[in-house]
């Protein structure tokens, strides 16, 4: 294992088993993994940043080299601030790659000391997205296979309260 801090950024609105799989795999590759909840102004979140952080802390509590943080601003600024050497991004499909590749090049230009590492999702998670989870959960559907088991009830309850999709 390299002595490198890696950042797993995302909106995690809500966290899915696909997110946890990528975080878990990254934790085996890097000495420390910081899961950072980013503020995405293009999205209207169903959960507050604090709620998303709490869910991630619960879902990653058994991963000893993983910690959870939040940041509003440029990811490149955050990686520089904490001295991260890598950004870990999960890819589901070719459409993800085009966007993420552009972001990786931009982040490299903004912070040349950080490399982006892409991890492909497991086949069973290729279709999974937070948007899909929100839609199913807000309509009372069973999301227990899509989110960490310990969070499923909490996520459904919040989605029903907010009428989120």
Beta strands, then each sheet from edge to edge (+ up, - down):
strand 1: 2-10
strand 2: 30-38
strand 3: 66-71
strand 4: 86-91
strand 5: 115-120
sheet 1: 3+ 2+ 1+ 4+ 5+
end
